[in-house]
């Protein structure tokens, strides 16, 4: 509920600005840059050793700030879920403010704040208006969350209970069960096998010291990147980034993750669950974000199962046989080899048939490769829709953060379409034959197998 006149004023200001901008019919500066001359990303190293990435976007009086730490669940070690818990607790009391006061400070100035912890990274997001007073309050609050989280014991206990509820819910979800089984089987004892939320035993065992120590080790300046996209100039961006990092310990960059080991044979895991459909995940270790085979595999996968209707997997499984409403394939590149995943959901009674069609489709694709017509269509679809993927500051912020975190070239977005168009059929054939191995994949099936009898 809107609590006061100031909040109402801010809310109306945001709505009016957005409507006026939409009615103007103009592109954002970012959209124009991408479609006409390419997005320019500015970057520098801050005084505390962190990297900063900045894109000016002056059309709307807003700015997006994303702070990313190499502090995802791959850093949990033997305390599964610790990265997620630490990230979750950052805004549950910081400096002189409790959780409700932090929420109120953002609400008062129309700002949006969120956090997330993935396998590779931990993220803090802020979207705020650039009016001087409102911007200052938003950034002061973000700085306090970053630099002086309280990690109150009561908040830890409360969030432990909420996570335990979430873990119980996971065990009721066949898709969640399939995902957990898949990552555990594909990555075994490697860090990507660690369940991001943790386990019942690990979450119950967390202490405040565990959280504080994780924060002190990984939430440090040299382990961070700051991304700023919006209506601020370079001088303002430099000041903002410096202010956010100044109170953090310099620390060290997180040590390199161990290499991912390839699978040596095929494994099938069947998990009995009283669901109406069987959820199937099939895959193997795939590629890193900087892998030289990334674009040939990306374009090829668009044809295989990454483009929805029209892809081979959907055509074979859904359109020709009606075996599944949803079927797909994709690469999920990470710092180390993220997974190549093929998946579908189908009636329990036809799970084996659907799986067989899926495997035959990928085997045929690897053996024969795509047609010239498929390649042309895939390239047109990818390049034609690329600018639409970057039509908001939020989207641009996400891409720039990815570029910064994984150390990709600053002209990555500028040159993307040209590099896609340069991919050849021979490169796709070669990459899939070398990198995708149907005879060495993990297959996870979660469903009611007794129902088929």
LUMBA-468494 format. One record per residue (C-alpha): residue in three letters; x, y, z. Coordinates in steps of 0.05 Angstrom, whole numbers, padded with zeros to 5 digits, always signed. Each point is the difference from the previous one (the first is absolute). Layout:
BEGIN
ALAXYZ;...
***
This chain:
BEGIN
UNK+00000+00000+00000;UNK+00024+00071-00015;UNK+00014+00030+00068;UNK+00010+00074-00011;UNK-00002+00056-00050;UNK+00074-00005-00016;UNK-00008-00072-00021;UNK-00060+00017-00042;UNK+00038+00056-00034;UNK+00058-00045-00017;UNK-00046-00054-00026;UNK-00036+00049-00045;UNK+00065+00030-00024;UNK+00025-00069-00022;UNK-00065-00016-00036;UNK-00005+00067-00036;UNK+00073-00004-00022;UNK-00010-00069-00028;UNK-00064+00018-00037;UNK+00030+00063-00030;UNK+00060-00039-00022;UNK-00041-00055-00031;UNK-00045+00049-00038;UNK+00061+00035-00029;UNK+00013-00061-00044;UNK+00074+00007+00009;UNK+00049-00056+00014;UNK+00043+00002+00062;UNK+00071+00022-00012;UNK+00020-00072+00014;UNK-00047-00029-00052;UNK+00023+00051-00052;UNK+00072-00015+00015;UNK-00010-00074-00008;UNK-00038+00002-00064;UNK+00040+00055-00034;UNK+00071+00003+00026;UNK+00007-00047+00059;UNK-00003+00008+00075;UNK+00061+00033+00031;UNK+00021-00025+00068;UNK+00049+00040+00041;UNK+00042-00036+00052;UNK+00052+00016+00053;UNK+00031-00027+00063;UNK-00023+00033+00065;UNK+00046+00023+00055;UNK-00018-00061+00041;UNK+00019-00048-00056;UNK-00070-00014-00025;UNK-00020+00004-00073;UNK-00053+00050-00023;UNK-00042-00003-00063;UNK-00041+00060-00022;UNK-00050+00015-00055;UNK-00033+00069-00005;UNK-00075-00001-00014;UNK-00026+00071+00010;UNK-00071-00006-00028;UNK-00035-00019+00065;UNK+00017+00029+00069;UNK+00020-00069+00027;UNK+00062-00040+00013;UNK+00012-00075+00009;UNK+00056-00022+00045;UNK+00022-00072+00005;UNK+00055-00024+00047;UNK+00025-00071-00014;UNK+00046-00042+00043;UNK+00033-00066-00016;UNK-00038-00029+00059;UNK-00050-00050-00028;UNK-00016-00069+00026;UNK+00063-00028-00033;UNK+00035+00034+00059;UNK-00041-00037+00053;UNK+00051-00054+00013;UNK-00028-00049+00052;UNK-00054+00049+00022;UNK-00051-00006-00057;UNK-00047+00059-00004;UNK+00047+00049+00036;UNK+00009+00046-00060;UNK-00075+00006-00008;UNK-00012+00012+00074;UNK+00054+00054+00004;UNK-00028+00036-00060;UNK-00071-00006+00026;UNK+00018+00031+00067;UNK+00037+00061-00027;UNK-00062+00046+00002;UNK-00030-00033+00062;UNK+00029+00053+00044;UNK+00060+00045-00016;UNK+00032+00059+00035;UNK-00053+00032+00045;UNK-00059-00027-00039;UNK-00041-00064+00008;UNK-00031-00037-00058;UNK-00064+00041-00001;UNK+00037+00066+00003;UNK+00043-00021-00059;UNK-00061-00017-00040;UNK-00032+00067+00019;UNK+00062+00039-00021;UNK-00003-00029-00070;UNK-00076+00008-00004;UNK+00004+00073+00020;UNK+00039+00017-00062;UNK-00032-00049-00049;UNK+00062-00044-00003;UNK+00001-00075-00014;UNK+00050-00045+00034;UNK+00013-00075-00005;UNK+00053-00052+00011;UNK+00015-00068-00030;UNK+00052-00055+00009;UNK+00014-00047-00059;UNK+00052-00054-00008;UNK+00053+00047-00026;UNK-00018+00067+00031;UNK-00037+00040+00053;UNK-00036+00063-00023;UNK-00030+00064+00028;UNK-00046+00041-00045;UNK-00024+00071+00008;UNK-00044+00041-00046;UNK-00012+00071+00022;UNK-00020+00069-00024;UNK+00056+00050-00011;UNK-00030+00059+00036;UNK+00058+00021+00045;UNK-00034-00011+00067;UNK-00034-00066-00020;UNK+00064-00026-00032;UNK+00040+00016+00062;UNK-00048-00037+00046;UNK-00001-00061-00046;UNK+00076-00003-00006;UNK+00010+00013+00075;UNK-00046-00058+00015;UNK+00035-00046-00050;UNK+00068+00020+00027;UNK-00021-00016+00071;UNK-00027-00068-00022;UNK+00065-00015-00035;UNK+00048+00025+00053;UNK-00034-00011+00068;UNK-00050-00058-00002;UNK-00019-00020+00071;UNK-00014-00074-00010;UNK-00044+00000+00062;UNK-00008-00068+00033;UNK-00076+00006+00000;UNK-00001+00015-00075;UNK+00045-00059-00013;UNK-00046-00046+00039;UNK-00061+00027-00036;UNK+00031-00009-00069;UNK+00024-00070+00018;UNK-00072-00019+00013;UNK-00023+00030-00066;UNK+00055-00036-00039;UNK-00019-00065+00034;UNK-00071+00010-00025;UNK+00026+00013-00070;UNK+00042-00063+00003;UNK-00062-00041+00020;UNK-00037+00032-00058;UNK+00056-00021-00047;UNK-00011-00072+00020;UNK-00073+00006-00023;UNK+00020+00028-00068;UNK+00020-00051-00053;UNK+00035+00054-00041;UNK+00041+00022+00060;UNK+00017-00072+00017;UNK+00023-00013-00071;UNK+00044+00062+00000;UNK+00033-00018+00066;UNK+00012-00072-00022;UNK+00028+00024-00066;UNK+00051+00049+00027;UNK+00022-00050+00053;UNK+00010-00055-00052;UNK+00034+00044-00053;UNK+00047+00036+00048;UNK+00010-00052+00055;UNK+00048+00029+00052;UNK+00014+00064-00040;UNK-00028+00067+00026;UNK-00056+00005-00050;UNK-00031-00062+00031;UNK-00014+00039+00064;UNK-00075+00015+00006;UNK-00005+00077+00003;UNK-00052-00001+00057;UNK+00039-00052+00038;UNK-00027-00062+00035;UNK-00042-00008+00062;UNK+00061-00021+00040;UNK+00045+00056-00026;UNK-00051+00056+00009;UNK-00018-00023+00071;UNK+00074+00002+00018;UNK+00015+00071-00023;UNK+00026+00047+00053;UNK+00008+00075-00001;UNK+00075-00009-00003;UNK-00008-00041-00064;UNK-00037+00057-00033;UNK+00047+00054+00025;UNK+00062-00038-00022;UNK-00029-00013-00069;UNK-00016+00074-00007;UNK+00069+00021+00022;UNK+00034-00046-00049;UNK-00041+00012-00062;UNK-00035+00067+00007;UNK+00064+00039-00011;UNK+00017+00053-00052;UNK+00049-00039-00042;UNK-00051-00056-00006;UNK-00054+00049-00026;UNK-00022+00034-00063;UNK-00046+00060-00002;UNK-00046+00013-00059;UNK-00034+00068-00010;UNK-00050+00012-00056;UNK-00043+00062-00003;UNK-00007+00076+00001;UNK+00065+00017+00036;UNK+00064+00027-00031;UNK+00069-00032+00005;UNK+00020+00043+00060;UNK-00063-00019+00038;UNK+00010-00073-00018;UNK+00072+00001+00026;UNK-00023+00033+00065;UNK-00057-00050+00009;UNK+00045-00060-00010;UNK+00054+00027+00045;UNK-00050+00015+00056;UNK-00030-00070-00004;UNK+00068-00034+00005;UNK+00038+00047+00047;UNK-00023-00033+00064;UNK+00013-00072-00022;UNK+00064-00037+00015;UNK+00045-00004-00061;UNK+00007-00075+00008;UNK+00019-00047-00056;UNK-00032-00028-00062;UNK-00031-00067+00014;UNK+00045-00058-00018;UNK-00012-00036-00065;UNK-00052-00055+00001;UNK+00023-00070-00017;UNK-00007-00024-00071;UNK-00063-00040-00016;UNK+00013-00073-00017;UNK-00032-00031-00061;UNK-00047-00059+00008;UNK+00028-00067-00020;UNK-00065-00039-00010;UNK-00075+00006-00001;UNK-00040+00001+00064;UNK-00076-00006+00010;UNK-00034+00021+00064;UNK-00074-00015+00012;UNK-00034+00034+00058;UNK-00070-00025+00017;UNK-00048+00058+00013;UNK-00076+00003+00000;UNK-00006+00049-00057;UNK-00044-00001-00061;UNK+00059+00012-00046;UNK+00071-00025-00003;UNK+00052+00055+00000;UNK+00062-00018-00040;UNK+00068+00035+00002;UNK+00057-00025-00044;UNK+00069+00031-00007;UNK+00073+00006+00015;UNK+00053+00054+00016;UNK-00004+00051-00056;UNK+00039+00065-00009;UNK+00030+00059+00037;UNK-00023+00071-00014;UNK+00066+00013-00038;UNK+00001-00066-00038;UNK+00025+00008-00072;UNK-00055-00048-00022;UNK-00055+00042+00032;UNK-00029+00032-00063;UNK+00001-00063-00044;UNK-00034-00039+00056;UNK-00049+00058+00013;UNK-00021+00006-00072;UNK-00004-00076-00008;UNK-00041-00008+00063;UNK-00048+00053-00025;UNK-00016-00049-00055;UNK+00001-00062+00043;UNK-00045+00022+00057;UNK+00014+00071+00022;UNK-00050+00039-00042;UNK-00066-00030+00021;UNK-00049-00015-00056;UNK+00039-00017-00063;UNK+00058-00032+00036;UNK+00013-00073-00015;UNK-00014-00024+00070;UNK-00068+00035+00004;UNK-00017-00023-00071;UNK+00016-00073+00015;UNK-00028-00005+00070;UNK-00059+00047+00000;UNK-00023+00015-00070;UNK+00011-00067-00033;UNK-00017-00046+00058;UNK-00036+00041+00053;UNK+00043-00029+00055;UNK+00013+00064+00040;UNK-00024+00071+00003;UNK+00069+00026+00019;UNK+00067-00026-00024;UNK+00066+00037-00006;UNK+00076-00001-00001;UNK+00049+00053+00023;UNK+00070+00015+00022;UNK+00008+00036+00067;UNK+00072+00027-00002;UNK+00033+00018+00065;UNK+00070+00015+00027;UNK+00016-00073-00007;UNK-00037-00047-00046;UNK-00074+00013+00012;UNK-00048-00055-00022;UNK-00029-00018-00067;UNK-00072-00018+00016;UNK-00056-00034-00039;UNK-00067-00004+00034;UNK-00074-00015-00007;UNK-00062-00017+00040;UNK-00047-00055-00025;UNK-00053-00049+00023;UNK+00028-00055+00043;UNK-00022-00054-00048;UNK+00039+00030-00059;UNK+00063+00023+00036;UNK+00045-00054-00030;UNK-00026+00014-00070;UNK+00011+00075+00008;UNK+00070-00011+00027;UNK+00017-00045-00059;UNK-00024+00052-00050;UNK+00041+00054+00036;UNK+00063-00041-00002;UNK-00010-00021-00073;UNK-00011+00073-00019;UNK+00065+00024+00031;UNK+00039-00059-00028;UNK-00025+00014-00070;UNK+00017+00073+00007;UNK+00071-00016+00021;UNK+00008-00051-00056;UNK-00030+00042-00057;UNK+00005+00071+00025;UNK-00048+00056-00018;UNK-00023+00018-00069;UNK+00021+00065-00034;UNK-00072+00024+00005;UNK-00002-00014+00074;UNK+00064+00040+00011;UNK-00025+00060-00039;UNK-00066-00001+00038;UNK+00035-00007+00068;UNK+00048+00057-00014;UNK-00057+00045-00023;UNK-00040-00017+00062;UNK+00059+00012+00048;UNK+00025+00064-00031;UNK-00068+00028-00016;UNK-00023-00007+00072;UNK+00066+00019+00033;UNK-00015+00074+00008;UNK-00067-00017+00032;UNK+00037-00037+00054;UNK+00033+00066+00019;UNK-00059+00048-00003;UNK+00002+00021+00073;UNK+00053+00024+00048;UNK-00014-00061+00042;UNK+00017-00047-00058;UNK+00062+00040-00016;UNK+00022-00003+00073;UNK-00006-00076+00000;UNK+00041-00007-00063;UNK+00053+00048+00022;UNK+00006-00036+00067;UNK+00009-00065-00037;UNK+00054+00031-00043;UNK+00036+00028+00061;UNK-00006-00061+00044;UNK+00025-00049-00053;UNK+00053+00046-00029;UNK-00030+00004-00070;UNK+00023+00054-00049;UNK-00033+00068+00009;UNK-00023-00002-00073;UNK-00036-00067+00012;UNK-00069+00030-00013;UNK+00024+00043-00058;UNK+00029-00058-00038;UNK-00050-00054+00020;UNK-00041+00000-00064;UNK+00061+00001-00045;UNK+00030-00059+00037;UNK-00065-00038-00004;UNK-00004+00012-00075;UNK+00071-00025-00007;UNK-00015-00069+00029;UNK+00005-00054-00053;UNK-00034-00067-00009;UNK+00069-00033+00006;UNK+00011+00034+00068;UNK-00068-00024+00026;UNK+00012-00071-00024;UNK+00070-00002+00030;UNK-00021+00031+00067;UNK-00059-00047+00011;UNK+00040-00062-00019;UNK+00057+00019+00048;UNK-00041+00027+00057;UNK-00068-00036+00005;UNK+00002-00074+00019;UNK-00068-00035+00003;UNK+00034-00065+00023;UNK+00030+00035+00061;UNK-00059+00039+00028;UNK-00038+00000+00065;UNK-00075-00015-00007;UNK-00046+00018+00058;UNK-00073-00021+00000;UNK-00048+00021+00055;UNK-00071-00027-00005;UNK-00050-00053+00021;UNK+00029-00061-00034;UNK-00049-00046+00035;UNK-00058+00036-00034;UNK+00021-00031-00067;UNK-00014-00071+00023;
***
